[in-house]
Amino acid sequence: MSSTVRLREVGSTYGGLTGKTKADFGRGDARFVTFLEVINSTRLSGRALEQVEVKKGERQNSVKRGDVLFNGSSETPEEVALSAVVDFDPNISTFLNSFCFGFRLRPDAAVDSTYLAYFFRSTAGRSLVSSLAQGATRYNIAKTKFLDVELALPSIERQREIVEWLKDADDLIATLERLIAKKQAIKQGMMQQLLTGRTRLPGFSAPRTRVVLGDVARFSKGSGLPKSALTTSGSTPCIHYGELFTSYGPEILHVLSRTNPNGRVVVSEDLDVLMPTSDVTPRGLAKASALHGRGVVLGGDVLIVRPDKTRAYGPFLAHAIRHDADQVLKLVRGSTVYHLYAADMRNFTLKVPSVEEQQAISGVLLDAEREIEGLCTRLSKAKDTKTGMMQQLLTGRTRLPVEAA
């Protein structure tokens, strides 16, 4: 059974820190919840608090467990009043940053604070508060208007059941994020050891040879391929140079875009290494990717490094170039827009083992990357599932099994 309540009937608001200067932050015995924590988290754990000096006798509003915190302004109305519940017991004086405000429920209110935090992150909650945002270049929400918001709430028991379901979804997401971070750190360590030769795979012991990239590969460049030529249903797979920054890692197993070739085009050979040749940041030019597959149309501003297969293996080269990005930076030219030329990239040096060992190392790194990609897919699905649950449960479109029965 649901009931309609106005926020001012079940709680009150309070403001963040006042009268503070830059010198008060980063010091002192008190702590405060940052603006970014409120923006990025639904449940605050207290692990990201920052220092602030609050002198004895200052009239400041302290934060308590169960308070729901909101950002008071944003660059878009859709991001005003994002919610975060204080899900910890402050063991030291804890306050709120000056750009946010808090909402504290009355002790007799039949409202679960965590339910409120989830609700105001849902589509229904966002539409309620974003409509109250005022401004032009920056949008604000008045606390008086916020308190006038009316909510249709299920019983407190149902609220708590919904919260437990959403907490379980959050816990799964957090577990996957930690696992992905752990696997990425392991992979980074493997790359450091295997690419430098500090660790050798079983069966390989021959010394490595220092080579210049121009001695083990040939260079060419893609042809014109504007973004307008990219489709999802064209006849031929293609890669635009911008996709090397955003869509691909060290190895390209599946090409995302397609095109309908018109005139002269440059196509790939199997295990070509592709690099962007211009960017507004120099470090992005070290993003080398080895392409598995031939016949892919390669756009302009794509530098093609075609290895001599008797001396070099494309995926190994791509990993080695990314790993030694600092050397690539020394070869880059430009100031506001940076360029990487084949004539300069030919001078990139690296130590290479036998082709067989290069292939073995690349295989190990690819297995690690596939494992991470699998976890990332699971994480994406878990987030989509949680979003769907919020949309259905917090609007009453779907009821929990007990409630439905």
N, C-alpha and C positions, 0 to 999 in steps of 0.2 A: 504494500500500500504506500502510495507516495503522497507528499504534502508540499505545498508551495510556501517558500519562506523568502523574505527580503534579507539581504546580508546584514543590514543594520539591526535587524531583529535578533540576530544570533551572535553578533560580535562587533568589534570596533577596530579601527585602524590606528597605526602610530607611524611616525616618521623615522628616518634614518639619522645618522650622525649630523650634528649641526655645529657651526663655529670652529671647524677644524681647518688647519692649514697643512701645506705639504710637509712641514717639519714634524707634524704630529704622527705621521704614518711611518711604518717600518721600525718602530720603537715602542717601548712601553709594555706594561703587563697585560693589557686588555687585548681582545681580538675582535675582528669584525668579519662579517660575511660579505664577500666581494660581489660586485655587480655581475661579473661573468659567471660566478657560481650560481646565482639566481637564474640567469639566462639559460645556462647549460644543463641544469639538474632539476629533476622533479623531487627527489628526496636528498636532502643535504645530510652528509655524514659527519661534517665537522673536521674533515681531514685537510681542507684547503683554506682554513681561516688565516688571516693576515694580521700583523701587529698594528696596534694603534695606542697612542697614549691618551688615556682619559683620567683626568685628575680627580681626586676625591672632592665630592661636592658638586661635580658637574651634573647638570640635568640632561641625561641622555636616556633613550629608551633601550633597555636590554632585550635581548632575544631569548625566548624560552622554547622548550620542546613543544611541538604542536602548532607553533605559529606558522602561518602561510605567508611567504614573502613574494612580493611582486615588483617588477621594474616599473617605474613610473613614466618612463619615456623611451622612445625608440625612433629610428629613422623611418619606419613604416607603421601604419596603424595595426597591421596584422601581428606585429611583434611587441605591442604594448601589453603590459600586465601578464607576462609569462609567470607561471606560478612555481614555487618550490617550498616544500614543507620542511620545517626543522625537525629532522628525524634523529636527533641526538640530545643528550642532556649536557648543556654547557657547564663544564666544571670550573671555568674561569669567566670573568665578566666578558660577555660577548654582545656585540652591537651589530647594527645594520649600516651598510654604506649609504651615503646621502642621496643616491639616485634611485633608491628603492623605498618601498613602504611595507609595513607588516600588517597582517590581519590576525587578531587573536579572538578565538571563540570564547563565548561565555561558558562557565563551568556546567550550566544546565542545558546547553544547546545539544539537540539530538542530531549533531552533525559530526562526521569524522573528518578531521583536518587533512588527512592524506587523501581521502576521497575528493575533497575540494581541490587539492593540488593536481590530482589526475584530471579532474573535470575541466579545470581551466587550461589544460594542455590539449584537450580534445577539440574536435571540430566545432562541437556545439558551444563549448566554453569560449573558444577563440572568437566565434562570431558575436557572442554577447558583449565581450569587452572591447573588441576592435571597433565596433560601431560607436563606442563612446569616446574614441581617441580624437583629439583636436589638435590642429596645427597645420603647418605648411611644409617647411623643410624638415622639421622634427615634430613628432607627435607626442602628446601628453594625455594622461588620464587623470581627472580630478577625483580625489578620494570620496567626495560627496556623491558624485555620480556612480562611482563604483559601489558604494554602500546601498544604492537604490536598486541594484541588480536583483532580479527575482529568479529563484531556482526551484525547479520541481525535483524534490529529493525522495528517494526510496527510504524505507525505514532504516534506522541506524544499523540494525543487524545486516540488512542487505548491503548497505554501504561497505561494511567491514568485510563481507564476503567478496565483494567486487575488488576491494583493495588487495585482499590476499591473492586473488587471481592475477592482478596486475603486478604485484610484487614478485610473484613467481616468474612472470614474463621478464621483468627487469633483472632478476637474478640470473636467468638463463643468458640474457644479453651481456651482462657484466662478466659472466664466466667465459663466454666466447671471446669477448674483447681481451680479457686477460690471457687466454690461451693463444690468441692470434699474436699479441705482443710478445709472448714467450717464444713462439715459433719463429717470429721475425728476428728476434735477438739471436736465437740459435742459428738461423740461416746466415745472419750477418757474420757471426763468428766463424761458421764453416767457410764462407767466402774468403774471409781474411786469411784463414789458414791454408785453404786449398789453392787459391789464386796466387798466393805469394810463394807456395812451395814449402811453407813451414811444416805442413802436414802432408804426407803422401798417402795416396790410396794403396791398398794391398796389391802387390804385384808390380809396382812401378818404383824404380830407383835410379833410372838414368838421369844424368844432370840436365838442367834446363839451359836453353840457349837464349841470349839476349838478341832480339831482332828489332829492326825498324819496320813499322807497319807497311811501309811502301815496298819492302822486299818480300812480303808474304801475301800481298793483296793488290788488286787493281781497283782504280777509283773511277766513278762516273757519277752522273747526276740525273735525277728524274726530269720529267717533262711537265709542262703546265697542267695543273689540275686545280682549278678554283673550287672553293667550298660549294658553290652552286652546282658543280658537276657531280657531287656526291648524292647517291640515292640509296634506298633500301631494296630496290628491285631491279637494279641495272643488270646488264649481262655479264659484267666482269668485276671481280674483286679489285679493290684499289685502296691505297693508303695516302692520305693527305699528310703533309709534313706536320701539321698541328696535332694530329692524332698521336704522334710519337711522344709528345709532351703529356697528353691527357689519358690516352687509352691503352697504351702498351707498356709492358715491362721488358726485361732483357730478352725474352723469347716470345715471338708472335706465332701462336699455334692456330688461331682463328682470326681471320680478317673480318672487320666489322662492317666496312662500307663497300658500296658497289658503284659502278659508273657505266655509262654507255660510251665507249671510246669514239672519239671523233678526230680523225687525222692521226698524226704520228704520236705514238706513245712509247714510253720506256717500261718494260716489264721485268719482273724479278727472275733471278735464278734461285734454286733452292739454297737456303742458308746464307743468302746475302745479309750483310749487316747494314742497317739503315740508321742514319743520323740526321737530325735537323741541322740546317746550315745558317739559320738566323733566328734571333730571339731578343727580347728586351732584357733578359737576364743571361749572363754568360754561362752559369752553371747548367742551365737547361740544355745546352748544346752537347753535354756529355751523355745524354740519354740515348745510348746505342741499343738497337733491338735487332736480334737475328730472326729473319723471316723463314719459317718452315713452309716451303711451297714455291712453285714457279708460276709464272704467268700473271702475277699481280701487277696492276698498273701503279707506277710510282710517281707521285706528284713532284712538281718543281720544289726547290728548296729541300729536297731529300738527297743527302749524300749517300751514294751506294759504295760500300766497301765489299768487294767480291774476293773472298779469300782463295788462295791457291790451296786446293783441298789436300795436296800432298804435304803441306806444311802448317796449315792453320784450319781450325774448325770454327765456323761462324759463331755459334753460341758462346764458346769460350772467349772469343774476341770481344763480343758484346759485354759479357760480364767483366772482363779485364778493363775495358774502356770505362765502364761505369764506376768500377772500383777505384780507378786512378783519375777521378774527375779533375783533380788539381793539375795534372799534367795537361789535360785538355784546355783548362783555363789559360794556360801559358801560350797556347796556340791560337786562341781566339783573338779577333781584331774588332775594333769599334769602340764607341763610347756610349751613345744613347741606344743604338741598336747594334747588337753584336753579331759577327759573322764567323763561320768556320769554313775554311777553304780546303779543298783536297790537297793542294800543294803543301799546306801546313800540316794537315793530319797525317800525311805520309811520314812525317818525322816523329810520330808517336812511337815510343819504345816500350817494349815489354819483354819479360822472360817467358818463353814457351817451352813446355815439355813436348813429348811426342804427340802426334795427332791422336793416337789411341788414348793417351792419358787425358788430353784435352776433352775428348768425347766422354770419358768416364767421369771427369769432374763436372762437366755440364749436365750429365745425367743425374748426378747426386743433387745438384742445385735445382734442377727442374723438378725432381721428386719433392723437394722441400717446398718449392713454389706452388706445386699442385696441391699439396696438403694445406697450405695457407689459403689458396683460392677456395678450396672446399669449405674451410672454416668461415671464410668471408661470405660465401653463398649461404651457409647456415645462419650467419649473423644477419644478413639482409632479410632472410625469410622470417627470422625471429622478430625483427623490428616491424616487418609488415604485419605479422600476426598480432603483435601488441597493438599496433595502430588500429587494426580491424576490431580487436577486442574493445579498445577504448571507444571507438565509434559506435559499436553495438551496445555495450553494457552501460556506458555513461549516458546514453540517450534513451535507454529503456526499450530499444528495438528488439534486443535479445535479452532474455532473463536467464539467470543461473538455473541449473537443473532443479535445485531444491525449491526455488521460487516458482518455477514453472509448474512443478508438481503440486 
